[in-house]
Amino acid sequence: MVLLATLQLETEYQCQTALDLCKSPTDTGLVTQAAAGRHLRLMSLPQAHDPAIAVCLCEDDYPGWLPVTALESLQVAAQPYQAPEWTAAAIAAQIPAIIHFTQAAMAQPNTYLWGGTVGPNFDCSGLMQTAFAASGIRLPRDSYQQEEFVEAVELNDLQPGDLLFFGRGDRPNHVALYLGDGRYIHSSGRDQGRNGIGIDSITDLSDRISATYHQQLRGAGRVMRSYQPQGQPMACR
């Protein structure tokens, strides 16, 4: 357990259990989750009666607010987070395991959870980030960050393991993992999806969900590297 009086800005802390990060000190809505073992650093020190502390997750530079009550689940990290280095060929060799992770997650009872990254309930980009992280490959957190991170590929050159991006605005708001044969797996919400993880298609549009998402398909990308932290929080949703 970390005591308030011992907190330091330059120190990395490690999560001993999965933790929920909030949108703001006064908004307890989930913005993301930190799995056990993840590292974080403080962005400011708490003042008296503060309900939450501003933090940034080290692996993806993602900011959020950690409730003060969760401090008991932190401990000082034995050593700073070291980002793994991956080649494109090494990542390609992990694609079957990444696909297996998403399919195993689909086999568990689940629902769509905005901000979910630790399971069994995920949001779309949380499922992608966690599936790759299970093989040691780090992606940015949000779908638009993932689109900027990957190497763009044409839809007629898709390979299993590529990411598909969807959205009607100037940036994506949904992401999926391509499985091959026109199919992709994703965690989609209740409004136009399955309220959980399911498989849809970019070629067979006879299904309502596939047809709905196909109208929003904006492109695809291939993961060619593992994210290297910049040490500064990203601009997030």
N, C-alpha and C positions, 0 to 999 in steps of 0.2 A: 504494500500500500504506500502511495506517495502522499506525504503531508503537504498542505498548502505552504507552510513556512519554508519548505525545502525546494520548491519549484524554481527552475532556472530556464531562461530563454534559450541558452546555448546547448542544453542537454537534450538528447534523444530519449524518448520513453517507449516502452514496448507494451502492447496490449496483452494482458494475460487471459482475457476472454474476449469474445466478439462484442463490439461496442457500437451503439448508434450515435451518429453525429447529427446535430440539428441544423436547421437553416439559419438561425440567429439566436442570440441569447434569450429572446422573448418568444420566439416561434419554435415550438418543440417538434414541428414537422420534420420527418426524416429527410436528410439530404444525401447521406451515404452511410455505409457501414464499414467498420474496420474489423477484419478477421483477427482471431487470436494470433499473436506473433508479429503483427504489423507494427511499424515504427511511426511515431509522430513527434512533432516538436511544437512548442508553444509559440503563439504569435503575440501574446501579451500575458501579463501576470494578473491573476484575479484580484479584484478589489473586494472589500467587505460586502457581503450579501449578494455578490454576483451569482446568478444561477448556473452559468456556464462559462467555459474558457475557450477562447479562439485558438484553434489548432490547425496544423497542416500535416496531412499524411505524407510520409517521406517517400514512399514508393512511386506515387503519381502526382505529387505536389498539389493534392486536392484539399481545399480548406473546408472547415466546418466548425461547429461549436460543440464541445464536449461538456455534458452536464458535470457540475462539480461532484455530484454524488458518484460519478464513475471513476473518480481518481483512485479509489481503492482497487481498481482493476489495472492500474498501471504500475510499472516498475522501471527504474533506470535501465536502459539498454546496456548490455555488456560491451557492445561495440557499435559504432555507427552503421547504418544500413549501407550495404555495398550492392550497387545495381549490377545485375548479371549482364554479360556481353553475349550476344547471340548472332550467328551468321544466318543469312537467309536459308541456306541449305539445312542448317540444324533446326531451324523453325519448321521447315517443310517436313522434316522427319517426325515432328511432334503432332502433325495435324490429325492423324488417326486417334491419338489419345485425347486431343482437344474435342474432336467430334464425339468421342465416346463419353466424355464428361457431360456434354450438353444433353445427350440422349439419356444418360443415367439420371440427370437432374429432371428431365421430362417424366421419367418413370416414377418419380416420387410425387406424392400429393403436393401441389403447389398452386399458388395464385400470384398474379402480378403484384409486385410491391415497388412503388416509386422509391428509389434510393437503395433498393435491396441488392446486396453483393455477396452475402454469406450463405444464402440458401436456408430452407428450401425455396424461399420466395425471392425472385429476382425481378429487377427491371431489365429492359432490353440491353443496355450497355453494361449493366452490372453482370449479366450472364456472360457476355463476351469477355469482359475483363477477368472474371473469375475463372472461366474455362481456360484461358491462356495462362493465367497465373498458376493454375494447378500443374502446369508443365514447366513452370519457372520463367515464363515469358510475360513481361509487364506491358500493359497497354494503358493509355490515358483513361480517365474515368467516363466521360460523357460521349455520346454518339458523335457530336460535331468535332470533338477533340480527336476521336478515333479516326474520323474521316480525314482530318488534316495530317494525321500521323502515318497512315498507310500509304502504299504506292498505288496510285490509281491504275485500274485495269479495265479494259473494255468488257462489256457484258458478254460478248461472243468469245472471250478468252477466259471465262471463269474457270477456276479450279476449286475443288473441295478445300475448305478452310478460308476462302476469301470472305470478306465482309461485304454485305449489301447494305446500302444506306437509303433511307426513305425520308420524305418530308416535302412539304409544299412551299416553304419559305426559302430564305436565303441560306439556311443551313439545315442539316438533317435533325430530326427528332426521334428517329428510330433506326435500329441496326439489327442485322441478322447474320447468321453464319451459313454460308453456302455449303450444301452437302453433296452436290452433284446431281445430274439428271434433272435439272431445273428446280430442285427442292432446296428449301432453306429452313433452318430451325431458329426460333426466336421466342422471347417472352413478350407477349403483347397484352395490352390492357383490355378492360371490359368494353370500352366505347366502340372499338372497331376490330378487336381481336378476340382472343380466347380466354382472357383473364388468367394467363399462365403460359407455360411453355408448350409449343406445338410446332408442327411442320406444315409449311405451305409451299406454294409453287410460283415461279415466275413464268411458267409455260402453260400449265393447266389452270385456266382461270375460271373454270366452271364453279369453283367454290367461292362463296361470297367474300371470305376473308382474303383469299389470294387475289381476287379481283380488286378489292379495295386497296390493298397495299400496292398492287402493281401500278395503280394510277399515281402513286406517290414515289415510285422507284426513281432515284436520282443518280445512282452510280454504284461502283464497287471498288474495293481496294484490297491489296494483299499485304499481310504483315511481313515485313522484311527485317525487322530489328526489334529489340526490346527497349522500352522507354528508359531514358536516362534522366534522373531528376535534375532540375535546374536550381533547386534550392529556394525557389520563390513560388508562392501559391499561384495556381492558375486562375484565370477568370472563368467562373463556372455558372451553371444555370441558376 
